[in-house]
Amino acid sequence: QVQLVESGGGLVQAGGSLRLSCAASGSMFTVMGWFRQAPGKERTFVAGITWYGGVTSYQDSVRGRFTISRDIAKNTWYLQMNSLKPEDTAVYFCHARVLGNVYWGQGTQVTVSS
């Protein structure tokens, strides 16, 4: 059974940093990433990384501030978030895909105060 468990959310002041982790079990994946959902808005892509080669992609609004990385040995990926802004406030979900199947974590709240 595939399970994704996020950790690392919290409350931070604008300009601060947080690091999210997503620990996976039950499968390897081809693409992993992070999405976020602000109150009253749709869930949107934040960042992604391929398992093989570690090719990364980012939403334009976070490029240069956020960094996604993975630890193959731990089957875990991370989102380092720097220079956080109030508009980054959202529930962050980790996401993974393999063989046409999509998996989601339970979400972790990130709140950035101004």
DSSP file (Angstrom, degrees, kcal/mol; ACC not computed):
  #  RESIDUE AA STRUCTURE BP1 BP2  ACC     N-H-->O    O-->H-N    N-H-->O    O-->H-N    TCO  KAPPA ALPHA  PHI   PSI    X-CA   Y-CA   Z-CA
    1    1 A Q              0   0    0      0, 0.0     2,-0.3     0, 0.0    26,-0.1   0.000 360.0 360.0 360.0 129.1    0.0    0.0    0.0
    2    2 A V        +     0   0    0     24,-0.2     2,-0.4    22,-0.1    24,-0.2  -0.588 360.0 177.9 -81.5 135.6    1.4    3.4   -1.0
    3    3 A Q  E     -A   25   0A   0     22,-2.3    22,-1.9    -2,-0.3     2,-0.5  -0.996  14.9-166.7-140.9 133.5    1.6    6.0    1.6
    4    4 A L  E     -A   24   0A   0    100,-0.4     2,-0.5    -2,-0.4   102,-0.5  -0.984   9.1-170.3-118.4 127.1    3.0    9.6    1.5
    5    5 A V  E     -A   23   0A   0     18,-2.2    18,-2.6    -2,-0.5     2,-0.2  -0.960   5.4-158.8-124.6 117.0    3.5   11.4    4.8
    6    6 A E  E     +A   22   0A   0     -2,-0.5     2,-0.3    16,-0.2    16,-0.2  -0.556  15.1 168.2 -90.3 156.1    4.4   15.1    4.8
    7    7 A S  E     +A   21   0A   0     14,-1.9    14,-2.7    -2,-0.2   101,-0.1  -0.973  41.8  64.6-154.6 162.4    6.0   17.0    7.6
    8    8 A G        +     0   0    0     -2,-0.3    11,-0.4     1,-0.3    14,-0.0   0.401  59.7 132.8 107.1  -2.0    7.6   20.4    8.2
    9    9 A G        +     0   0    0     12,-0.1     2,-0.3     9,-0.1    -1,-0.3  -0.156  23.5 118.0 -71.8 175.4    4.8   22.8    7.8
   10   10 A G  E     -e  110   0B   0     99,-1.1   101,-2.8    98,-0.1     2,-0.4  -0.988  60.3 -49.7 160.4-165.3    4.1   25.6   10.3
   11   11 A L  E     +e  111   0B   0     -2,-0.3     2,-0.3    99,-0.2   101,-0.2  -0.887  52.4 164.4-107.2 131.4    3.9   29.4   10.9
   12   12 A V  E     -e  112   0B   0     99,-2.6   101,-2.4    -2,-0.4     2,-0.1  -0.986  35.2-110.5-144.7 152.2    6.7   31.7    9.8
   13   13 A Q  E >   -e  113   0B   0     -2,-0.3     3,-2.3    99,-0.2    71,-0.2  -0.472  51.9 -80.9 -79.0 155.4    7.1   35.4    9.2
   14   14 A A  T 3  S+     0   0    0     99,-2.5    71,-0.2     1,-0.3    -1,-0.1  -0.288 120.9  29.8 -55.1 137.3    7.5   36.8    5.8
   15   15 A G  T 3  S+     0   0    0     69,-3.2    68,-0.6     1,-0.3    -1,-0.3   0.259  99.9 115.1  92.2 -11.2   11.1   36.4    4.6
   16   16 A G    <   -     0   0    0     -3,-2.3    68,-2.3    68,-0.2     2,-0.3  -0.078  57.9-121.3 -83.3-174.3   11.6   33.3    6.6
   17   17 A S        +     0   0    0     65,-0.2     2,-0.3    66,-0.2    65,-0.2  -0.934  21.2 179.3-132.4 151.6   12.2   29.7    5.6
   18   18 A L  E     - B   0  81A   0     63,-2.1    63,-3.3    -2,-0.3     2,-0.5  -0.975  16.1-146.6-143.3 154.9   10.6   26.3    6.0
   19   19 A R  E     - B   0  80A   0    -11,-0.4     2,-0.3    -2,-0.3    61,-0.2  -0.979  12.6-160.4-126.2 119.6   11.5   22.8    4.8
   20   20 A L  E     - B   0  79A   0     59,-2.6    59,-2.3    -2,-0.5     2,-0.4  -0.735   5.7-162.0 -95.4 146.6    8.8   20.3    3.9
   21   21 A S  E     -AB   7  78A   0    -14,-2.7   -14,-1.9    -2,-0.3     2,-0.4  -0.956   8.9-163.8-125.7 147.3    9.5   16.6    3.7
   22   22 A C  E     -AB   6  77A   0     55,-2.4    55,-1.8    -2,-0.4     2,-0.6  -0.935   8.1-164.9-131.3 109.6    7.5   13.8    2.1
   23   23 A A  E     -AB   5  76A   0    -18,-2.6   -18,-2.2    -2,-0.4     2,-0.3  -0.842  12.0-162.4 -97.5 123.4    8.4   10.3    3.1
   24   24 A A  E     +A    4   0A   0     51,-2.4     2,-0.3    -2,-0.6   -20,-0.2  -0.762  11.8 178.6-109.1 150.7    7.0    7.6    0.8
   25   25 A S  E     +A    3   0A   0    -22,-1.9   -22,-2.3    -2,-0.3     3,-0.0  -0.986  57.7  37.5-143.5 153.3    6.5    3.9    1.3
   26   26 A G  S    S+     0   0    0     -2,-0.3     2,-0.3   -24,-0.2   -24,-0.2   0.298 109.6  29.0  95.0  -9.6    5.1    1.1   -0.8
   27   27 A S        -     0   0    0    -24,-0.1     2,-0.3   -26,-0.1   -24,-0.1  -0.985  65.7-121.9-168.5 159.2    6.4    2.1   -4.2
   28   28 A M        -     0   0    0     -2,-0.3     2,-0.3    -3,-0.0    -3,-0.0  -0.728  36.7-148.4 -99.4 163.6    9.0    3.9   -6.2
   29   29 A F        -     0   0    0     -2,-0.3    69,-0.2     1,-0.1     3,-0.1  -0.871  23.2-146.9-133.4 162.4    7.9    6.7   -8.4
   30   30 A T  S    S+     0   0    0     67,-2.7    21,-2.2     1,-0.3    22,-0.4   0.773  91.0  21.0 -96.2 -33.9    8.8    8.3  -11.7
   31   31 A V  E     -GF  50  97B   0     66,-1.6    66,-2.6    19,-0.2    -1,-0.3  -1.000  66.1-179.1-137.3 135.2    7.8   11.9  -10.8
   32   32 A M  E     +GF  49  96B   0     17,-2.8    17,-2.9    -2,-0.4     2,-0.3  -0.910  17.8 134.6-127.9 157.9    7.4   13.5   -7.4
   33   33 A G  E     -GF  48  95B   0     62,-2.5    62,-2.3    -2,-0.3     2,-0.4  -0.964  41.8 -91.8-174.5-167.7    6.4   16.9   -6.4
   34   34 A W  E     -GF  47  94B   0     13,-2.9    12,-2.7    -2,-0.3    13,-1.6  -0.993  24.3-178.4-135.0 138.5    4.5   19.4   -4.4
   35   35 A F  E     -GF  45  93B   0     58,-2.7    58,-2.6    -2,-0.4     2,-0.3  -0.829  11.8-154.0-122.2 165.7    1.1   21.2   -4.9
   36   36 A R  E     -GF  44  92B   0      8,-2.4     8,-3.0    -2,-0.3     2,-0.4  -0.992   7.0-160.3-143.3 154.2   -0.6   23.7   -2.8
   37   37 A Q  E     - F   0  91B   0     54,-2.3    54,-2.4    -2,-0.3     6,-0.2  -0.949   7.6-161.2-138.1 114.4   -4.1   24.9   -2.1
   38   38 A A    >   -     0   0    0      4,-0.5     3,-2.2    -2,-0.4    52,-0.1  -0.542  46.8 -73.7 -86.8 158.9   -5.0   28.2   -0.6
   39   39 A P  T 3  S+     0   0    0      0, 0.0    -1,-0.1     0, 0.0     3,-0.1  -0.288 119.1   4.5 -56.2 128.5   -8.4   28.8    0.9
   40   40 A G  T 3  S+     0   0    0      1,-0.3     2,-0.3    -3,-0.1    -2,-0.0   0.546 114.2 100.7  76.3   7.6  -11.1   29.1   -1.7
   41   41 A K  S <  S-     0   0    0     -3,-2.2    -1,-0.3     1,-0.1     2,-0.1  -0.785  75.2 -98.1-122.8 165.8   -8.7   28.3   -4.6
   42   42 A E        -     0   0    0     -2,-0.3    -4,-0.5     1,-0.1     2,-0.3  -0.380  45.0 -95.6 -77.5 158.5   -7.8   25.3   -6.7
   43   43 A R        -     0   0    0     -6,-0.2     2,-0.3    -2,-0.1    -6,-0.2  -0.609  50.6-168.2 -72.2 131.3   -4.9   23.1   -6.0
   44   44 A T  E     -G   36   0B   0     -8,-3.0    -8,-2.4    -2,-0.3     2,-0.1  -0.905  24.6 -99.8-128.5 153.0   -1.9   24.2   -8.1
   45   45 A F  E     +G   35   0B   0     -2,-0.3   -10,-0.2   -10,-0.2     3,-0.1  -0.421  35.8 170.2 -68.2 138.7    1.5   22.8   -9.0
   46   46 A V  E     -     0   0B   0    -12,-2.7    13,-2.8     1,-0.4     2,-0.3   0.722  60.7 -20.2-112.8 -54.8    4.5   24.2   -7.1
   47   47 A A  E     -GH  34  58B   0    -13,-1.6   -13,-2.9    11,-0.2    -1,-0.4  -0.992  53.5-166.6-158.6 152.3    7.5   22.0   -7.9
   48   48 A G  E     -GH  33  57B   0      9,-2.4     9,-2.0    -2,-0.3     2,-0.3  -0.972   1.3-170.1-143.1 158.4    8.4   18.7   -9.4
   49   49 A I  E     -GH  32  56B   0    -17,-2.9   -17,-2.8    -2,-0.3     2,-0.3  -0.992  21.9-125.9-148.8 140.1   11.4   16.4   -9.7
   50   50 A T  E  >  -G   31   0B   0      5,-1.7     4,-0.7    -2,-0.3   -19,-0.2  -0.619  14.2-136.7 -86.1 147.3   12.0   13.2  -11.7
   51   51 A W  T  4 S+     0   0    0    -21,-2.2     2,-0.7    -2,-0.3    -1,-0.1   0.944  95.1  55.1 -66.8 -47.0   13.3   10.1   -9.8
   52   52 A Y  T  4 S-     0   0    0    -22,-0.4     3,-0.4     1,-0.2    -1,-0.1  -0.785 128.8  -1.1 -90.0 117.2   15.8    9.3  -12.5
   53   53 A G  T  4 S-     0   0    0     -2,-0.7    -1,-0.2     1,-0.2    -2,-0.1   0.146  95.4-112.8  94.7 -20.6   18.1   12.2  -13.2
   54   54 A G     <  +     0   0    0     -4,-0.7     2,-0.3     1,-0.2    -1,-0.2   0.859  47.8 178.3  62.3  36.3   16.5   14.6  -10.7
   55   55 A V        -     0   0    0     -3,-0.4    -5,-1.7     1,-0.0     2,-0.3  -0.589  13.8-154.2 -73.9 130.4   15.2   17.0  -13.4
   56   56 A T  E     -H   49   0B   0     -2,-0.3     2,-0.3    -7,-0.2    -7,-0.2  -0.710  18.1-175.9-110.5 156.2   13.3   19.8  -11.7
   57   57 A S  E     -H   48   0B   0     -9,-2.0    -9,-2.4    -2,-0.3     2,-0.3  -0.983   8.4-165.8-145.6 152.8   10.5   22.2  -12.6
   58   58 A Y  E     -H   47   0B   0     -2,-0.3   -11,-0.2   -11,-0.2     2,-0.2  -0.976  29.1-107.3-141.2 149.1    8.8   25.0  -10.8
   59   59 A Q    >>  -     0   0    0    -13,-2.8     3,-1.6    -2,-0.3     4,-1.2  -0.533  42.4-117.8 -64.9 143.2    5.8   27.3  -10.8
   60   60 A D  T 34 S+     0   0    0      1,-0.3     3,-0.3     2,-0.2    -1,-0.1   0.846 110.3  59.9 -57.1 -35.8    7.0   30.7  -11.9
   61   61 A S  T 34 S+     0   0    0      1,-0.2    -1,-0.3     3,-0.0   -15,-0.0   0.667 113.5  35.7 -71.8 -14.8    6.0   32.4   -8.7
   62   62 A V  T X> S+     0   0    0     -3,-1.6     4,-2.4   -16,-0.2     3,-2.4   0.529  83.3 121.2-113.2  -9.8    8.4   30.2   -6.6
   63   63 A R  B 3< S+c   66   0A   0     -4,-1.2     4,-0.1    -3,-0.3   -16,-0.0  -0.333  82.6  19.1 -59.7 132.1   11.3   29.8   -8.9
   64   64 A G  T 34 S+     0   0    0      2,-0.5    -1,-0.3     1,-0.0     3,-0.1   0.182 125.5  57.1  91.7 -16.6   14.5   31.1   -7.3
   65   65 A R  T <4 S+     0   0    0     -3,-2.4    17,-2.0     1,-0.2     2,-0.3   0.706 101.3  51.7-111.8 -34.7   12.9   30.9   -3.8
   66   66 A F  E  <  -cD  63  81A   0     -4,-2.4    -2,-0.5    15,-0.2     2,-0.4  -0.797  61.7-166.0-107.1 147.5   11.9   27.2   -3.5
   67   67 A T  E     - D   0  80A   0     13,-2.5    13,-3.0    -2,-0.3     2,-0.4  -0.988   4.8-157.6-134.3 125.7   14.1   24.2   -4.2
   68   68 A I  E     + D   0  79A   0     -2,-0.4     2,-0.3    11,-0.2    11,-0.2  -0.816  21.6 163.3 -99.8 142.0   12.9   20.6   -4.6
   69   69 A S  E     - D   0  78A   0      9,-1.6     9,-2.8    -2,-0.4     2,-0.3  -0.941  20.3-144.5-148.4 168.4   15.2   17.7   -4.0
   70   70 A R  E     - D   0  77A   0     -2,-0.3     2,-0.5     7,-0.3     7,-0.3  -0.973   9.9-148.5-140.0 155.2   15.1   14.0   -3.3
   71   71 A D  E  >> - D   0  76A   0      5,-3.3     5,-1.7    -2,-0.3     4,-0.9  -0.934  12.3-168.0-121.4 103.1   16.9   11.3   -1.3
   72   72 A I  T >45S+     0   0    0     -2,-0.5     3,-0.9     1,-0.2    -1,-0.1   0.896  85.2  54.8 -60.5 -42.6   16.7    8.1   -3.3
   73   73 A A  T 345S+     0   0    0      1,-0.3    -1,-0.2     2,-0.1    -2,-0.0   0.835 116.3  37.6 -62.0 -33.1   17.9    5.9   -0.4
   74   74 A K  T 345S-     0   0    0     -3,-0.5   -50,-0.3     2,-0.2    -1,-0.3   0.466 101.8-129.5 -96.7  -2.8   15.2    7.2    1.9
   75   75 A N  T <<5 +     0   0    0     -4,-0.9   -51,-2.4    -3,-0.9     2,-0.3   0.937  68.2 127.9  50.2  49.3   12.4    7.4   -0.8
   76   76 A T  E   < -BD  23  71A   0     -5,-1.7    -5,-3.3   -53,-0.2     2,-0.3  -0.971  43.5-163.7-136.0 144.7   11.8   11.0    0.4
   77   77 A W  E     -BD  22  70A   0    -55,-1.8   -55,-2.4    -2,-0.3     2,-0.3  -0.937   9.7-154.3-131.3 160.8   11.6   14.3   -1.3
   78   78 A Y  E     -BD  21  69A   0     -9,-2.8    -9,-1.6    -2,-0.3     2,-0.4  -0.846  14.2-151.1-132.4 158.3   11.8   17.8    0.1
   79   79 A L  E     -BD  20  68A   0    -59,-2.3   -59,-2.6    -2,-0.3     2,-0.6  -0.905  13.4-162.1-132.5 106.6   10.8   21.4   -0.6
   80   80 A Q  E     -BD  19  67A   0    -13,-3.0   -13,-2.5    -2,-0.4     2,-0.6  -0.796  11.4-165.2 -87.0 120.9   13.1   24.0    0.8
   81   81 A M  E     +BD  18  66A   0    -63,-3.3   -63,-2.1    -2,-0.6     2,-0.3  -0.933  11.6 173.3-115.7 114.9   11.2   27.3    0.9
   82   82 A N        +     0   0    0    -17,-2.0   -65,-0.2    -2,-0.6   -66,-0.2  -0.745  59.7  23.7-114.9 164.3   13.1   30.5    1.3
   83   83 A S  S    S-     0   0    0    -68,-0.6    -1,-0.2    -2,-0.3   -66,-0.2   0.901  84.8-160.6  49.8  47.4   12.0   34.2    1.2
   84   84 A L        -     0   0    0    -68,-2.3   -69,-3.2    -3,-0.2   -68,-0.2  -0.253   7.3-158.3 -64.7 145.8    8.5   33.1    2.0
   85   85 A K    >   -     0   0    0    -71,-0.2     3,-2.4   -70,-0.1     4,-0.3  -0.852  31.4-110.4-121.1 155.8    5.7   35.6    1.3
   86   86 A P  G >  S+     0   0    0      0, 0.0     3,-1.8     0, 0.0    26,-0.3   0.841 117.4  63.3 -54.6 -32.6    2.1   35.8    2.7
   87   87 A E  G 3  S+     0   0    0      1,-0.3   -49,-0.0   -49,-0.0    -3,-0.0   0.566  88.9  69.3 -72.3  -6.0    0.8   34.7   -0.6
   88   88 A D  G <  S+     0   0    0     -3,-2.4    -1,-0.3    24,-0.0     2,-0.2   0.530  71.1 121.1 -82.9  -6.6    2.6   31.3   -0.1
   89   89 A T    <   +     0   0    0     -3,-1.8     2,-0.3    -4,-0.3    22,-0.2  -0.392  40.3 106.1 -60.9 126.0    0.2   30.5    2.6
   90   90 A A  E    S- I   0 110B   0     20,-2.1    20,-2.7    -2,-0.2     2,-0.6  -0.968  76.0 -79.5-179.0 170.8   -1.6   27.3    1.8
   91   91 A V  E     -FI  37 109B   0    -54,-2.4   -54,-2.3    -2,-0.3     2,-0.5  -0.866  48.0-146.8 -88.2 127.7   -2.0   23.6    2.5
   92   92 A Y  E     -FI  36 108B   0     16,-3.1    16,-2.0    -2,-0.6     2,-0.4  -0.846  13.5-166.9-103.3 130.5    0.9   21.9    0.8
   93   93 A F  E     -F   35   0B   0    -58,-2.6   -58,-2.7    -2,-0.5     2,-0.2  -0.944  14.6-137.6-116.9 131.8    0.4   18.4   -0.6
   94   94 A C  E     -F   34   0B   0     -2,-0.4    11,-2.3   -60,-0.2     2,-0.3  -0.626  25.9-167.1 -85.3 155.9    3.1   16.1   -1.8
   95   95 A H  E     -FJ  33 104B   0    -62,-2.3   -62,-2.5    -2,-0.2     2,-0.3  -0.976  11.4-177.6-145.9 144.7    2.4   14.2   -4.9
   96   96 A A  E     -FJ  32 103B   0      7,-2.0     7,-2.8    -2,-0.3     2,-0.4  -0.997   6.5-161.1-150.5 148.7    3.8   11.2   -6.8
   97   97 A R  E     +FJ  31 102B   0    -66,-2.6   -67,-2.7    -2,-0.3   -66,-1.6  -0.983  15.1 160.3-131.7 141.6    3.2    9.4  -10.0
   98   98 A V  E >  S- J   0 101B   0      3,-2.1     3,-2.3    -2,-0.4   -69,-0.1  -0.891  70.6 -10.9-157.7 131.6    4.1    6.0  -11.3
   99   99 A L  T 3  S-     0   0    0      1,-0.3     3,-0.1    -2,-0.3   -70,-0.0   0.848 128.6 -50.1  51.4  41.9    2.6    3.8  -14.1
  100  100 A G  T 3  S+     0   0    0      1,-0.3     2,-0.4     0, 0.0    -1,-0.3   0.407 112.8 119.1  82.0  -4.2   -0.4    6.1  -14.6
  101  101 A N  E <   -J   98   0B   0     -3,-2.3    -3,-2.1     2,-0.0     2,-0.4  -0.763  48.0-156.1 -97.4 143.4   -1.2    6.1  -10.9
  102  102 A V  E     -J   97   0B   0     -2,-0.4     2,-0.3    -5,-0.2    -5,-0.2  -0.952   8.2-169.4-120.6 137.0   -1.2    9.3   -8.8
  103  103 A Y  E     -J   96   0B   0     -7,-2.8    -7,-2.0    -2,-0.4     2,-0.3  -0.942   1.1-163.7-128.3 147.8   -0.7    9.5   -5.1
  104  104 A W  E     -J   95   0B   0     -2,-0.3  -100,-0.4    -9,-0.2    -9,-0.2  -0.952  14.5-132.3-130.3 148.4   -1.2   12.3   -2.6
  105  105 A G        -     0   0    0    -11,-2.3  -100,-0.2    -2,-0.3     3,-0.1  -0.315  36.7-103.0 -83.1 179.6   -0.1   13.1    0.9
  106  106 A Q        -     0   0    0   -102,-0.5   -13,-0.1     1,-0.1  -101,-0.1   0.628  63.2-111.1 -83.8 -13.8   -2.6   14.3    3.6
  107  107 A G        -     0   0    0      1,-0.1     2,-0.4   -13,-0.1   -14,-0.2   0.142  21.0-133.8  97.9 146.2   -1.3   17.9    3.4
  108  108 A T  E     - I   0  92B   0    -16,-2.0   -16,-3.1  -101,-0.1     2,-0.3  -0.999  22.6-119.9-138.2 135.2    0.6   20.2    5.7
  109  109 A Q  E     - I   0  91B   0     -2,-0.4   -99,-1.1   -18,-0.2     2,-0.5  -0.551  23.5-172.3 -80.1 132.8   -0.3   23.8    6.5
  110  110 A V  E     -eI  10  90B   0    -20,-2.7   -20,-2.1    -2,-0.3     2,-0.5  -0.993   5.7-176.5-120.9 122.8    2.1   26.6    5.8
  111  111 A T  E     -e   11   0B   0   -101,-2.8   -99,-2.6    -2,-0.5     2,-0.6  -0.981   7.2-166.9-123.9 125.0    1.2   30.0    7.1
  112  112 A V  E     -e   12   0B   0     -2,-0.5     2,-0.3   -26,-0.3   -99,-0.2  -0.947  10.9-153.7-114.2 117.6    3.3   33.1    6.3
  113  113 A S  E      e   13   0B   0   -101,-2.4   -99,-2.5    -2,-0.6    -2,-0.0  -0.638 360.0 360.0 -91.9 148.0    2.5   36.2    8.4
  114  114 A S              0   0    0     -2,-0.3    -1,-0.1  -101,-0.2  -101,-0.1   0.440 360.0 360.0 -90.2 360.0    3.2   39.7    7.1
